Amino acid sequence: MVTRRSPARTRMLRELGSNITRWRKLQGLSATRLAERAHVTRDTLRGIETGTGAPRLDSLLAVLSSLGMVNTVIASTDPWNSIAGRALMDDHIGLSNEPR
């Protein structure tokens, strides 16, 4: 397995994990209870929350779903929800009515 972890990626993983921890605490959930709800191990959740693990994507989505955040995260990856994404789509598939 190849590890491709830069300092920037490490920082992003920690930030994501911290955000997940904050959401869990705001909802009054213990780590054990969230892990149970998401059907992941406590170790998997710990790795996600600390940004040190390498969880499967479905485990991460299960945790986000259990916190009620999965739809927000998925929507944030939709190019239609981004100015840059819409501009790129316009460039690639010509969505604009403006002459070039």
Gaussian input, Z-matrix of N, CA and C with variables (Angstrom, degrees):
# hf/3-21g

backbone

0 1
 N
 C     1     B1
 C     2     B2     1     A1
 N     3     B3     2     A2     1     D1
 C     4     B4     3     A3     2     D2
 C     5     B5     4     A4     3     D3
 N     6     B6     5     A5     4     D4
 C     7     B7     6     A6     5     D5
 C     8     B8     7     A7     6     D6
 N     9     B9     8     A8     7     D7
 C    10    B10     9     A9     8     D8
 C    11    B11    10    A10     9     D9
 N    12    B12    11    A11    10    D10
 C    13    B13    12    A12    11    D11
 C    14    B14    13    A13    12    D12
 N    15    B15    14    A14    13    D13
 C    16    B16    15    A15    14    D14
 C    17    B17    16    A16    15    D15
 N    18    B18    17    A17    16    D16
 C    19    B19    18    A18    17    D17
 C    20    B20    19    A19    18    D18
 N    21    B21    20    A20    19    D19
 C    22    B22    21    A21    20    D20
 C    23    B23    22    A22    21    D21
 N    24    B24    23    A23    22    D22
 C    25    B25    24    A24    23    D23
 C    26    B26    25    A25    24    D24
 N    27    B27    26    A26    25    D25
 C    28    B28    27    A27    26    D26
 C    29    B29    28    A28    27    D27
 N    30    B30    29    A29    28    D28
 C    31    B31    30    A30    29    D29
 C    32    B32    31    A31    30    D30
 N    33    B33    32    A32    31    D31
 C    34    B34    33    A33    32    D32
 C    35    B35    34    A34    33    D33
 N    36    B36    35    A35    34    D34
 C    37    B37    36    A36    35    D35
 C    38    B38    37    A37    36    D36
 N    39    B39    38    A38    37    D37
 C    40    B40    39    A39    38    D38
 C    41    B41    40    A40    39    D39
 N    42    B42    41    A41    40    D40
 C    43    B43    42    A42    41    D41
 C    44    B44    43    A43    42    D42
 N    45    B45    44    A44    43    D43
 C    46    B46    45    A45    44    D44
 C    47    B47    46    A46    45    D45
 N    48    B48    47    A47    46    D46
 C    49    B49    48    A48    47    D47
 C    50    B50    49    A49    48    D48
 N    51    B51    50    A50    49    D49
 C    52    B52    51    A51    50    D50
 C    53    B53    52    A52    51    D51
 N    54    B54    53    A53    52    D52
 C    55    B55    54    A54    53    D53
 C    56    B56    55    A55    54    D54
 N    57    B57    56    A56    55    D55
 C    58    B58    57    A57    56    D56
 C    59    B59    58    A58    57    D57
 N    60    B60    59    A59    58    D58
 C    61    B61    60    A60    59    D59
 C    62    B62    61    A61    60    D60
 N    63    B63    62    A62    61    D61
 C    64    B64    63    A63    62    D62
 C    65    B65    64    A64    63    D63
 N    66    B66    65    A65    64    D64
 C    67    B67    66    A66    65    D65
 C    68    B68    67    A67    66    D66
 N    69    B69    68    A68    67    D67
 C    70    B70    69    A69    68    D68
 C    71    B71    70    A70    69    D69
 N    72    B72    71    A71    70    D70
 C    73    B73    72    A72    71    D71
 C    74    B74    73    A73    72    D72
 N    75    B75    74    A74    73    D73
 C    76    B76    75    A75    74    D74
 C    77    B77    76    A76    75    D75
 N    78    B78    77    A77    76    D76
 C    79    B79    78    A78    77    D77
 C    80    B80    79    A79    78    D78
 N    81    B81    80    A80    79    D79
 C    82    B82    81    A81    80    D80
 C    83    B83    82    A82    81    D81
 N    84    B84    83    A83    82    D82
 C    85    B85    84    A84    83    D83
 C    86    B86    85    A85    84    D84
 N    87    B87    86    A86    85    D85
 C    88    B88    87    A87    86    D86
 C    89    B89    88    A88    87    D87
 N    90    B90    89    A89    88    D88
 C    91    B91    90    A90    89    D89
 C    92    B92    91    A91    90    D90
 N    93    B93    92    A92    91    D91
 C    94    B94    93    A93    92    D92
 C    95    B95    94    A94    93    D93
 N    96    B96    95    A95    94    D94
 C    97    B97    96    A96    95    D95
 C    98    B98    97    A97    96    D96
 N    99    B99    98    A98    97    D97
 C   100   B100    99    A99    98    D98
 C   101   B101   100   A100    99    D99
 N   102   B102   101   A101   100   D100
 C   103   B103   102   A102   101   D101
 C   104   B104   103   A103   102   D102
 N   105   B105   104   A104   103   D103
 C   106   B106   105   A105   104   D104
 C   107   B107   106   A106   105   D105
 N   108   B108   107   A107   106   D106
 C   109   B109   108   A108   107   D107
 C   110   B110   109   A109   108   D108
 N   111   B111   110   A110   109   D109
 C   112   B112   111   A111   110   D110
 C   113   B113   112   A112   111   D111
 N   114   B114   113   A113   112   D112
 C   115   B115   114   A114   113   D113
 C   116   B116   115   A115   114   D114
 N   117   B117   116   A116   115   D115
 C   118   B118   117   A117   116   D116
 C   119   B119   118   A118   117   D117
 N   120   B120   119   A119   118   D118
 C   121   B121   120   A120   119   D119
 C   122   B122   121   A121   120   D120
 N   123   B123   122   A122   121   D121
 C   124   B124   123   A123   122   D122
 C   125   B125   124   A124   123   D123
 N   126   B126   125   A125   124   D124
 C   127   B127   126   A126   125   D125
 C   128   B128   127   A127   126   D126
 N   129   B129   128   A128   127   D127
 C   130   B130   129   A129   128   D128
 C   131   B131   130   A130   129   D129
 N   132   B132   131   A131   130   D130
 C   133   B133   132   A132   131   D131
 C   134   B134   133   A133   132   D132
 N   135   B135   134   A134   133   D133
 C   136   B136   135   A135   134   D134
 C   137   B137   136   A136   135   D135
 N   138   B138   137   A137   136   D136
 C   139   B139   138   A138   137   D137
 C   140   B140   139   A139   138   D138
 N   141   B141   140   A140   139   D139
 C   142   B142   141   A141   140   D140
 C   143   B143   142   A142   141   D141
 N   144   B144   143   A143   142   D142
 C   145   B145   144   A144   143   D143
 C   146   B146   145   A145   144   D144
 N   147   B147   146   A146   145   D145
 C   148   B148   147   A147   146   D146
 C   149   B149   148   A148   147   D147
 N   150   B150   149   A149   148   D148
 C   151   B151   150   A150   149   D149
 C   152   B152   151   A151   150   D150
 N   153   B153   152   A152   151   D151
 C   154   B154   153   A153   152   D152
 C   155   B155   154   A154   153   D153
 N   156   B156   155   A155   154   D154
 C   157   B157   156   A156   155   D155
 C   158   B158   157   A157   156   D156
 N   159   B159   158   A158   157   D157
 C   160   B160   159   A159   158   D158
 C   161   B161   160   A160   159   D159
 N   162   B162   161   A161   160   D160
 C   163   B163   162   A162   161   D161
 C   164   B164   163   A163   162   D162
 N   165   B165   164   A164   163   D163
 C   166   B166   165   A165   164   D164
 C   167   B167   166   A166   165   D165
 N   168   B168   167   A167   166   D166
 C   169   B169   168   A168   167   D167
 C   170   B170   169   A169   168   D168
 N   171   B171   170   A170   169   D169
 C   172   B172   171   A171   170   D170
 C   173   B173   172   A172   171   D171
 N   174   B174   173   A173   172   D172
 C   175   B175   174   A174   173   D173
 C   176   B176   175   A175   174   D174
 N   177   B177   176   A176   175   D175
 C   178   B178   177   A177   176   D176
 C   179   B179   178   A178   177   D177
 N   180   B180   179   A179   178   D178
 C   181   B181   180   A180   179   D179
 C   182   B182   181   A181   180   D180
 N   183   B183   182   A182   181   D181
 C   184   B184   183   A183   182   D182
 C   185   B185   184   A184   183   D183
 N   186   B186   185   A185   184   D184
 C   187   B187   186   A186   185   D185
 C   188   B188   187   A187   186   D186
 N   189   B189   188   A188   187   D187
 C   190   B190   189   A189   188   D188
 C   191   B191   190   A190   189   D189
 N   192   B192   191   A191   190   D190
 C   193   B193   192   A192   191   D191
 C   194   B194   193   A193   192   D192
 N   195   B195   194   A194   193   D193
 C   196   B196   195   A195   194   D194
 C   197   B197   196   A196   195   D195
 N   198   B198   197   A197   196   D196
 C   199   B199   198   A198   197   D197
 C   200   B200   199   A199   198   D198
 N   201   B201   200   A200   199   D199
 C   202   B202   201   A201   200   D200
 C   203   B203   202   A202   201   D201
 N   204   B204   203   A203   202   D202
 C   205   B205   204   A204   203   D203
 C   206   B206   205   A205   204   D204
 N   207   B207   206   A206   205   D205
 C   208   B208   207   A207   206   D206
 C   209   B209   208   A208   207   D207
 N   210   B210   209   A209   208   D208
 C   211   B211   210   A210   209   D209
 C   212   B212   211   A211   210   D210
 N   213   B213   212   A212   211   D211
 C   214   B214   213   A213   212   D212
 C   215   B215   214   A214   213   D213
 N   216   B216   215   A215   214   D214
 C   217   B217   216   A216   215   D215
 C   218   B218   217   A217   216   D216
 N   219   B219   218   A218   217   D217
 C   220   B220   219   A219   218   D218
 C   221   B221   220   A220   219   D219
 N   222   B222   221   A221   220   D220
 C   223   B223   222   A222   221   D221
 C   224   B224   223   A223   222   D222
 N   225   B225   224   A224   223   D223
 C   226   B226   225   A225   224   D224
 C   227   B227   226   A226   225   D225
 N   228   B228   227   A227   226   D226
 C   229   B229   228   A228   227   D227
 C   230   B230   229   A229   228   D228
 N   231   B231   230   A230   229   D229
 C   232   B232   231   A231   230   D230
 C   233   B233   232   A232   231   D231
 N   234   B234   233   A233   232   D232
 C   235   B235   234   A234   233   D233
 C   236   B236   235   A235   234   D234
 N   237   B237   236   A236   235   D235
 C   238   B238   237   A237   236   D236
 C   239   B239   238   A238   237   D237
 N   240   B240   239   A239   238   D238
 C   241   B241   240   A240   239   D239
 C   242   B242   241   A241   240   D240
 N   243   B243   242   A242   241   D241
 C   244   B244   243   A243   242   D242
 C   245   B245   244   A244   243   D243
 N   246   B246   245   A245   244   D244
 C   247   B247   246   A246   245   D245
 C   248   B248   247   A247   246   D246
 N   249   B249   248   A248   247   D247
 C   250   B250   249   A249   248   D248
 C   251   B251   250   A250   249   D249
 N   252   B252   251   A251   250   D250
 C   253   B253   252   A252   251   D251
 C   254   B254   253   A253   252   D252
 N   255   B255   254   A254   253   D253
 C   256   B256   255   A255   254   D254
 C   257   B257   256   A256   255   D255
 N   258   B258   257   A257   256   D256
 C   259   B259   258   A258   257   D257
 C   260   B260   259   A259   258   D258
 N   261   B261   260   A260   259   D259
 C   262   B262   261   A261   260   D260
 C   263   B263   262   A262   261   D261
 N   264   B264   263   A263   262   D262
 C   265   B265   264   A264   263   D263
 C   266   B266   265   A265   264   D264
 N   267   B267   266   A266   265   D265
 C   268   B268   267   A267   266   D266
 C   269   B269   268   A268   267   D267
 N   270   B270   269   A269   268   D268
 C   271   B271   270   A270   269   D269
 C   272   B272   271   A271   270   D270
 N   273   B273   272   A272   271   D271
 C   274   B274   273   A273   272   D272
 C   275   B275   274   A274   273   D273
 N   276   B276   275   A275   274   D274
 C   277   B277   276   A276   275   D275
 C   278   B278   277   A277   276   D276
 N   279   B279   278   A278   277   D277
 C   280   B280   279   A279   278   D278
 C   281   B281   280   A280   279   D279
 N   282   B282   281   A281   280   D280
 C   283   B283   282   A282   281   D281
 C   284   B284   283   A283   282   D282
 N   285   B285   284   A284   283   D283
 C   286   B286   285   A285   284   D284
 C   287   B287   286   A286   285   D285
 N   288   B288   287   A287   286   D286
 C   289   B289   288   A288   287   D287
 C   290   B290   289   A289   288   D288
 N   291   B291   290   A290   289   D289
 C   292   B292   291   A291   290   D290
 C   293   B293   292   A292   291   D291
 N   294   B294   293   A293   292   D292
 C   295   B295   294   A294   293   D293
 C   296   B296   295   A295   294   D294
 N   297   B297   296   A296   295   D295
 C   298   B298   297   A297   296   D296
 C   299   B299   298   A298   297   D297

   B1=1.4394
   B2=1.5289
   B3=1.3038
   B4=1.4532
   B5=1.5238
   B6=1.3162
   B7=1.4558
   B8=1.5163
   B9=1.3074
   B10=1.4645
   B11=1.5163
   B12=1.2877
   B13=1.4504
   B14=1.5160
   B15=1.2983
   B16=1.4581
   B17=1.5248
   B18=1.3218
   B19=1.4660
   B20=1.5384
   B21=1.3161
   B22=1.4655
   B23=1.5252
   B24=1.3231
   B25=1.4618
   B26=1.5248
   B27=1.3223
   B28=1.4638
   B29=1.5222
   B30=1.3280
   B31=1.4655
   B32=1.5309
   B33=1.3293
   B34=1.4612
   B35=1.5304
   B36=1.3355
   B37=1.4629
   B38=1.5187
   B39=1.3252
   B40=1.4752
   B41=1.5163
   B42=1.3244
   B43=1.4625
   B44=1.5265
   B45=1.3302
   B46=1.4612
   B47=1.5252
   B48=1.3140
   B49=1.4579
   B50=1.5145
   B51=1.3177
   B52=1.4684
   B53=1.5196
   B54=1.3200
   B55=1.4685
   B56=1.5254
   B57=1.3184
   B58=1.4650
   B59=1.5260
   B60=1.3314
   B61=1.4690
   B62=1.5196
   B63=1.3285
   B64=1.4672
   B65=1.5269
   B66=1.3360
   B67=1.4656
   B68=1.5314
   B69=1.3215
   B70=1.4603
   B71=1.5190
   B72=1.3298
   B73=1.4609
   B74=1.5276
   B75=1.3240
   B76=1.4654
   B77=1.5233
   B78=1.3264
   B79=1.4620
   B80=1.5304
   B81=1.3248
   B82=1.4504
   B83=1.5241
   B84=1.3324
   B85=1.4682
   B86=1.5196
   B87=1.3022
   B88=1.4623
   B89=1.5252
   B90=1.3089
   B91=1.4678
   B92=1.5251
   B93=1.3086
   B94=1.4667
   B95=1.5212
   B96=1.3393
   B97=1.4733
   B98=1.5243
   B99=1.3328
   B100=1.4652
   B101=1.5176
   B102=1.3229
   B103=1.4663
   B104=1.5283
   B105=1.3199
   B106=1.4744
   B107=1.5181
   B108=1.3255
   B109=1.4734
   B110=1.5176
   B111=1.3263
   B112=1.4678
   B113=1.5285
   B114=1.3310
   B115=1.4691
   B116=1.5276
   B117=1.3390
   B118=1.4652
   B119=1.5224
   B120=1.3054
   B121=1.4586
   B122=1.5244
   B123=1.3046
   B124=1.4673
   B125=1.5285
   B126=1.3212
   B127=1.4750
   B128=1.5273
   B129=1.3343
   B130=1.4657
   B131=1.5160
   B132=1.3369
   B133=1.4602
   B134=1.5251
   B135=1.3119
   B136=1.4649
   B137=1.5275
   B138=1.3313
   B139=1.4621
   B140=1.5133
   B141=1.3372
   B142=1.4651
   B143=1.5222
   B144=1.3242
   B145=1.4657
   B146=1.5330
   B147=1.3050
   B148=1.4677
   B149=1.5208
   B150=1.3266
   B151=1.4590
   B152=1.5136
   B153=1.3296
   B154=1.4617
   B155=1.5152
   B156=1.3050
   B157=1.4592
   B158=1.5073
   B159=1.3086
   B160=1.4619
   B161=1.5270
   B162=1.3461
   B163=1.4614
   B164=1.5211
   B165=1.3082
   B166=1.4621
   B167=1.5214
   B168=1.3044
   B169=1.4516
   B170=1.5278
   B171=1.3292
   B172=1.4594
   B173=1.5233
   B174=1.3228
   B175=1.4682
   B176=1.5189
   B177=1.3201
   B178=1.4594
   B179=1.5329
   B180=1.3272
   B181=1.4625
   B182=1.5225
   B183=1.3254
   B184=1.4639
   B185=1.5230
   B186=1.3186
   B187=1.4655
   B188=1.5265
   B189=1.3306
   B190=1.4612
   B191=1.5300
   B192=1.3123
   B193=1.4638
   B194=1.5265
   B195=1.3144
   B196=1.4611
   B197=1.5214
   B198=1.3116
   B199=1.4624
   B200=1.5306
   B201=1.3438
   B202=1.4574
   B203=1.5154
   B204=1.3278
   B205=1.4612
   B206=1.5207
   B207=1.3062
   B208=1.4586
   B209=1.5274
   B210=1.3291
   B211=1.4696
   B212=1.5249
   B213=1.3224
   B214=1.4631
   B215=1.5244
   B216=1.3285
   B217=1.4672
   B218=1.5274
   B219=1.3171
   B220=1.4674
   B221=1.5316
   B222=1.3242
   B223=1.4691
   B224=1.5193
   B225=1.3197
   B226=1.4643
   B227=1.5262
   B228=1.3182
   B229=1.4623
   B230=1.5257
   B231=1.3265
   B232=1.4605
   B233=1.5300
   B234=1.3187
   B235=1.4696
   B236=1.5301
   B237=1.3301
   B238=1.4642
   B239=1.5281
   B240=1.3292
   B241=1.4635
   B242=1.5242
   B243=1.3128
   B244=1.4572
   B245=1.5211
   B246=1.3071
   B247=1.4662
   B248=1.5213
   B249=1.3321
   B250=1.4691
   B251=1.5219
   B252=1.3274
   B253=1.4647
   B254=1.5200
   B255=1.3305
   B256=1.4690
   B257=1.5204
   B258=1.3303
   B259=1.4681
   B260=1.5268
   B261=1.3113
   B262=1.4671
   B263=1.5264
   B264=1.3311
   B265=1.4702
   B266=1.5192
   B267=1.3117
   B268=1.4573
   B269=1.5206
   B270=1.3343
   B271=1.4592
   B272=1.5240
   B273=1.3282
   B274=1.4657
   B275=1.5190
   B276=1.3199
   B277=1.4617
   B278=1.5280
   B279=1.3152
   B280=1.4658
   B281=1.5025
   B282=1.3239
   B283=1.4579
   B284=1.5282
   B285=1.2896
   B286=1.4539
   B287=1.5213
   B288=1.3233
   B289=1.4523
   B290=1.5176
   B291=1.3321
   B292=1.4675
   B293=1.5134
   B294=1.3373
   B295=1.4645
   B296=1.5166
   B297=1.3035
   B298=1.4671
   B299=1.4925
   A1=108.93
   A2=115.87
   A3=121.85
   A4=108.92
   A5=116.27
   A6=120.89
   A7=108.46
   A8=114.91
   A9=120.54
   A10=108.90
   A11=116.06
   A12=120.01
   A13=110.40
   A14=114.95
   A15=121.11
   A16=108.38
   A17=117.42
   A18=119.18
   A19=112.17
   A20=116.64
   A21=119.93
   A22=110.79
   A23=117.33
   A24=120.34
   A25=110.33
   A26=116.91
   A27=120.61
   A28=110.03
   A29=116.70
   A30=121.38
   A31=110.79
   A32=117.80
   A33=121.30
   A34=111.39
   A35=116.77
   A36=120.04
   A37=111.19
   A38=116.80
   A39=120.31
   A40=110.96
   A41=116.86
   A42=120.47
   A43=111.12
   A44=116.56
   A45=120.34
   A46=109.92
   A47=116.84
   A48=120.67
   A49=111.94
   A50=117.21
   A51=120.90
   A52=111.24
   A53=116.47
   A54=119.94
   A55=111.09
   A56=116.68
   A57=120.78
   A58=109.92
   A59=116.80
   A60=120.36
   A61=110.75
   A62=116.96
   A63=120.08
   A64=111.22
   A65=116.84
   A66=119.79
   A67=110.33
   A68=117.17
   A69=120.79
   A70=110.35
   A71=116.50
   A72=120.91
   A73=111.72
   A74=117.76
   A75=120.74
   A76=111.65
   A77=116.25
   A78=120.68
   A79=112.23
   A80=116.33
   A81=120.90
   A82=114.06
   A83=116.43
   A84=120.64
   A85=110.70
   A86=115.92
   A87=119.47
   A88=107.23
   A89=115.36
   A90=119.52
   A91=110.14
   A92=116.12
   A93=119.84
   A94=110.74
   A95=116.51
   A96=120.12
   A97=110.89
   A98=118.01
   A99=120.04
   A100=110.35
   A101=117.60
   A102=120.42
   A103=110.20
   A104=117.00
   A105=120.34
   A106=111.02
   A107=116.69
   A108=120.85
   A109=111.95
   A110=115.82
   A111=120.75
   A112=112.17
   A113=116.76
   A114=121.43
   A115=111.64
   A116=114.18
   A117=120.85
   A118=107.19
   A119=116.44
   A120=119.10
   A121=109.47
   A122=114.80
   A123=120.66
   A124=109.48
   A125=117.45
   A126=121.01
   A127=111.44
   A128=116.90
   A129=119.89
   A130=110.10
   A131=116.75
   A132=119.91
   A133=110.67
   A134=117.88
   A135=121.13
   A136=110.02
   A137=117.22
   A138=120.87
   A139=112.49
   A140=116.66
   A141=120.53
   A142=109.86
   A143=116.61
   A144=120.33
   A145=113.48
   A146=117.09
   A147=119.37
   A148=112.30
   A149=116.75
   A150=120.60
   A151=112.87
   A152=116.68
   A153=120.22
   A154=112.76
   A155=117.13
   A156=119.93
   A157=111.95
   A158=114.34
   A159=121.80
   A160=107.12
   A161=116.11
   A162=119.11
   A163=111.61
   A164=114.12
   A165=118.83
   A166=107.53
   A167=115.58
   A168=120.33
   A169=111.19
   A170=116.98
   A171=118.61
   A172=111.71
   A173=118.60
   A174=121.22
   A175=110.83
   A176=116.66
   A177=120.58
   A178=110.08
   A179=116.66
   A180=120.06
   A181=111.39
   A182=118.37
   A183=121.86
   A184=110.84
   A185=116.68
   A186=120.62
   A187=109.40
   A188=117.01
   A189=120.42
   A190=111.03
   A191=117.06
   A192=121.50
   A193=110.80
   A194=116.68
   A195=120.84
   A196=112.17
   A197=116.59
   A198=121.68
   A199=112.16
   A200=116.95
   A201=121.09
   A202=113.72
   A203=116.51
   A204=120.99
   A205=114.24
   A206=118.60
   A207=120.26
   A208=112.32
   A209=117.51
   A210=119.20
   A211=111.67
   A212=116.91
   A213=120.98
   A214=110.61
   A215=116.36
   A216=120.61
   A217=110.14
   A218=116.80
   A219=120.10
   A220=109.96
   A221=117.08
   A222=120.15
   A223=111.21
   A224=117.45
   A225=119.81
   A226=112.39
   A227=117.84
   A228=120.13
   A229=112.79
   A230=116.83
   A231=121.25
   A232=109.45
   A233=118.09
   A234=119.87
   A235=113.20
   A236=117.54
   A237=120.23
   A238=111.66
   A239=117.43
   A240=121.71
   A241=112.91
   A242=116.95
   A243=121.54
   A244=109.62
   A245=115.55
   A246=119.46
   A247=109.85
   A248=116.53
   A249=120.35
   A250=110.79
   A251=117.28
   A252=120.71
   A253=112.01
   A254=116.36
   A255=119.71
   A256=110.80
   A257=117.13
   A258=120.29
   A259=110.50
   A260=117.03
   A261=120.16
   A262=111.18
   A263=116.71
   A264=119.14
   A265=110.21
   A266=115.85
   A267=119.28
   A268=110.60
   A269=116.69
   A270=121.11
   A271=111.70
   A272=116.81
   A273=120.67
   A274=114.18
   A275=117.07
   A276=117.35
   A277=112.78
   A278=116.92
   A279=121.41
   A280=114.89
   A281=117.10
   A282=120.13
   A283=112.68
   A284=116.92
   A285=120.82
   A286=110.43
   A287=116.90
   A288=122.16
   A289=111.61
   A290=115.94
   A291=120.05
   A292=110.36
   A293=117.66
   A294=119.75
   A295=110.20
   A296=115.49
   A297=120.91
   A298=110.36
   D1=131.14
   D2=-179.04
   D3=-91.75
   D4=130.75
   D5=176.65
   D6=-101.89
   D7=122.96
   D8=179.97
   D9=-121.63
   D10=71.13
   D11=-176.08
   D12=-115.36
   D13=110.66
   D14=176.89
   D15=-92.15
   D16=166.95
   D17=175.44
   D18=-57.22
   D19=-38.05
   D20=179.19
   D21=-65.14
   D22=-42.73
   D23=-179.94
   D24=-67.09
   D25=-39.09
   D26=177.22
   D27=-60.26
   D28=-43.58
   D29=178.43
   D30=-62.33
   D31=-43.10
   D32=-179.85
   D33=-64.81
   D34=-40.93
   D35=178.40
   D36=-63.50
   D37=-40.93
   D38=177.67
   D39=-65.62
   D40=-40.20
   D41=179.39
   D42=-65.06
   D43=-44.94
   D44=177.05
   D45=-59.98
   D46=-45.63
   D47=179.33
   D48=-61.60
   D49=-42.18
   D50=178.03
   D51=-63.06
   D52=-39.43
   D53=177.67
   D54=-63.95
   D55=-42.22
   D56=178.00
   D57=-62.77
   D58=-42.64
   D59=177.65
   D60=-60.35
   D61=-44.03
   D62=179.70
   D63=-61.98
   D64=-43.62
   D65=178.47
   D66=-62.00
   D67=-41.52
   D68=178.93
   D69=-60.04
   D70=-47.25
   D71=-178.58
   D72=-67.56
   D73=-39.48
   D74=176.98
   D75=-60.05
   D76=-30.87
   D77=179.53
   D78=-89.71
   D79=4.22
   D80=175.84
   D81=69.71
   D82=28.32
   D83=-178.88
   D84=-100.98
   D85=137.39
   D86=170.33
   D87=-77.38
   D88=161.98
   D89=177.31
   D90=-62.15
   D91=-38.51
   D92=179.73
   D93=-62.95
   D94=-44.07
   D95=-179.07
   D96=-65.69
   D97=-42.25
   D98=179.17
   D99=-63.98
   D100=-42.47
   D101=178.18
   D102=-59.97
   D103=-41.32
   D104=177.88
   D105=-62.93
   D106=-46.92
   D107=179.80
   D108=-59.99
   D109=-39.11
   D110=-176.75
   D111=-84.93
   D112=-7.07
   D113=-177.52
   D114=58.52
   D115=43.60
   D116=173.78
   D117=-124.07
   D118=162.64
   D119=177.57
   D120=-74.95
   D121=158.98
   D122=176.75
   D123=-62.45
   D124=-36.04
   D125=177.54
   D126=-64.16
   D127=-39.64
   D128=177.73
   D129=-63.00
   D130=-45.89
   D131=178.87
   D132=-62.75
   D133=-41.38
   D134=178.80
   D135=-59.11
   D136=-43.38
   D137=178.75
   D138=-63.37
   D139=-38.73
   D140=177.73
   D141=-66.44
   D142=-47.59
   D143=-175.99
   D144=-68.20
   D145=-29.69
   D146=178.88
   D147=-91.02
   D148=-11.63
   D149=-178.49
   D150=74.47
   D151=16.78
   D152=-177.60
   D153=-106.80
   D154=-10.73
   D155=-177.56
   D156=-87.71
   D157=176.17
   D158=174.55
   D159=-130.18
   D160=69.38
   D161=-174.96
   D162=-71.85
   D163=156.67
   D164=171.60
   D165=-68.41
   D166=151.51
   D167=-178.84
   D168=-59.40
   D169=-39.56
   D170=-179.75
   D171=-66.73
   D172=-28.73
   D173=175.38
   D174=-68.56
   D175=-43.74
   D176=177.95
   D177=-62.12
   D178=-44.98
   D179=179.00
   D180=-63.52
   D181=-36.02
   D182=177.83
   D183=-63.54
   D184=-41.57
   D185=178.08
   D186=-65.24
   D187=-47.88
   D188=179.74
   D189=-61.49
   D190=-38.96
   D191=177.93
   D192=-63.82
   D193=-42.19
   D194=-179.90
   D195=-65.15
   D196=-24.21
   D197=177.36
   D198=-92.33
   D199=-3.63
   D200=-178.76
   D201=76.93
   D202=22.83
   D203=-175.80
   D204=-110.48
   D205=-8.29
   D206=-170.32
   D207=-60.90
   D208=-40.13
   D209=-178.41
   D210=-66.18
   D211=-35.83
   D212=177.65
   D213=-65.06
   D214=-43.42
   D215=-179.68
   D216=-65.85
   D217=-44.38
   D218=-179.91
   D219=-64.42
   D220=-43.15
   D221=179.25
   D222=-62.38
   D223=-32.99
   D224=-178.88
   D225=-68.69
   D226=-16.89
   D227=178.28
   D228=-93.49
   D229=-3.90
   D230=179.98
   D231=-75.71
   D232=122.71
   D233=-179.65
   D234=-56.42
   D235=-28.84
   D236=179.44
   D237=-64.50
   D238=-21.66
   D239=-178.28
   D240=-93.00
   D241=15.28
   D242=-177.20
   D243=-135.63
   D244=134.92
   D245=176.95
   D246=-60.01
   D247=-44.65
   D248=179.60
   D249=-63.81
   D250=-41.15
   D251=179.48
   D252=-63.42
   D253=-43.30
   D254=178.88
   D255=-65.03
   D256=-38.03
   D257=178.56
   D258=-65.55
   D259=-42.22
   D260=178.59
   D261=-64.69
   D262=-40.74
   D263=177.96
   D264=-63.24
   D265=-39.78
   D266=178.05
   D267=-60.84
   D268=-43.62
   D269=178.83
   D270=-63.89
   D271=-39.73
   D272=-173.73
   D273=-85.09
   D274=-36.04
   D275=-175.74
   D276=-122.12
   D277=7.16
   D278=173.86
   D279=62.67
   D280=53.98
   D281=179.90
   D282=-78.03
   D283=-17.34
   D284=-177.15
   D285=-80.66
   D286=147.74
   D287=176.24
   D288=-90.81
   D289=-2.52
   D290=-178.43
   D291=-74.52
   D292=140.74
   D293=175.94
   D294=-68.40
   D295=148.36
   D296=-179.10
   D297=-98.47

